Amino acid sequence: MSDKKYIFLNGKKFEVSEEVYKVYHRSRRYEEYFMYEKKTGKIIIEGEKVIFKDSLEVSIQKLEQEGIEMKHSYNLEQDVLLKEQIDIIHNALSKLTDEEHKIIKELFFNRKTERQLAKELNYKRDKVKYIKNKILDKLKKVLIK
């Protein structure tokens, strides 16, 4: 039996790590649970009065009425796709030499200028620019594959 894990997003099949697979399916189960609760709601009896209360919507409405802003923007599919993209980028960066990795890290992650890095490495600025462009071309070739 294969140990590969797959999830389907927007009709496309993605191979994912076991961790991503578990998180995805756990969140799907939570979503199904909340949708069930929303559909069934709650029946509240107050004296002769019977109220059908949709617990999920009413609680959100109540919080918003009390001035608490609710953000409904979490999207698991976007998170999974983002993790896949990050994995692809990490894979591409792993193809770089130590010097190339250091240059990219300093320029793009530590936000140093070409001039600052050239001074630190005792290079001319044009050499740093040339090396940076070669590295970016190398990464582009790896990422396009």
For each residue, the residues with C-beta under 8 A, 3 or more apart:
1:
2:
3: 18
4: 15
5: 15 16 17 18 20 21
6: 13 14 15 16 21
7: 13 14 16 20 21 24 25 80
8: 11 12 13 14
9: 12 14 77 80 81
10: 77
11: 8
12: 8 9
13: 6 7 8
14: 6 7 8 9 80 81 84
15: 4 5 6
16: 5 6 7 20 21 24 80 83 84
17: 5 20 21
18: 3 5 21 22
19: 22 23
20: 5 7 16 17 23 24 80 83 84
21: 5 6 7 16 17 18 24 25
22: 18 19 25 26
23: 19 20 26 27
24: 7 16 20 21 27 28 76 80
25: 7 21 22 28 29
26: 22 23 29 30
27: 23 24 30 31 76
28: 24 25 31 32 76
29: 25 26 32 33
30: 26 27 33 34
31: 27 28 34 35
32: 28 29 35 36
33: 29 30 36 37
34: 30 31 37 38 56
35: 31 32 38 39
36: 32 33 39 40
37: 33 34 40 41 55 56
38: 34 35 41 54 55 56 57
39: 35 36
40: 36 37
41: 37 38 52 53 54 55
42: 52 53 54 55
43: 50 51 52 53
44: 50 51 52 53
45: 49 50 51
46: 49 51
47:
48:
49: 45 46
50: 43 44 45
51: 43 44 45 46
52: 41 42 43 44
53: 41 42 43 44 58
54: 38 41 42 57 58
55: 37 38 41 42 58 59
56: 34 37 38 59 60
57: 38 54 60 61
58: 53 54 55 61 62
59: 55 56 62 63
60: 56 57 63 64 70
61: 57 58 64 65
62: 58 59 65 66
63: 59 60 66 68 70
64: 60 61 67 68 69 70
65: 61 62
66: 62 63
67: 64
68: 63 64
69: 64
70: 60 63 64
71: 74
72:
73:
74: 71 79
75: 78 79
76: 24 27 28 79 80
77: 9 10 80 81
78: 75 81 82
79: 74 75 76 82 83
80: 7 9 14 16 20 24 76 77 83 84
81: 9 14 77 78 84 85
82: 78 79 85 86
83: 16 20 79 80 86 87
84: 14 16 20 80 81 87 88
85: 81 82 88 89
86: 82 83 89 90
87: 83 84 90 91
88: 84 85 91 92 143
89: 85 86 92 93 143
90: 86 87 93 94
91: 87 88 94 95 142
92: 88 89 95 139 142 143
93: 89 90 96 101 104 139
94: 90 91
95: 91 92 138 139 142
96: 93 100 101 104 135 138 139
97: 100 101
98: 101 102
99: 102 103
100: 96 97 103 104 131 135 138
101: 93 96 97 98 104 105
102: 98 99 105 106
103: 99 100 106 107 117 128 131 132 135
104: 93 96 100 101 107 108 109 132 135
105: 101 102 108 109 110
106: 102 103 109 110 112 117 120
107: 103 104 110 111 112 113 114 117 132
108: 104 105 111
109: 104 105 106
110: 105 106 107
111: 107 108
112: 106 107 116 117 120
113: 107 116 117
114: 107 117 118 125 128 129 132
115: 118 119 125
116: 112 113 119 120
117: 103 106 107 112 113 114 120 121 123 128
118: 114 115 121 122 123 124 125 127 128
119: 115 116 122
120: 106 112 116 117
121: 117 118 128
122: 118 119
123: 117 118 127 128 131
124: 118 127 128
125: 114 115 118 128 129
126: 129 130
127: 118 123 124 130 131
128: 103 114 117 118 121 123 124 125 131 132
129: 114 125 126 132 133
130: 126 127 133 134
131: 100 103 123 127 128 134 135
132: 103 104 107 114 128 129 135 136
133: 129 130 136 137
134: 130 131 137 138
135: 96 100 103 104 131 132 138 139
136: 132 133 139 140
137: 133 134 140 141
138: 95 96 100 134 135 141 142
139: 92 93 95 96 135 136 142 143
140: 136 137 143 144
141: 137 138 144 145
142: 91 92 95 138 139 145
143: 88 89 92 139 140
144: 140 141
145: 141 142
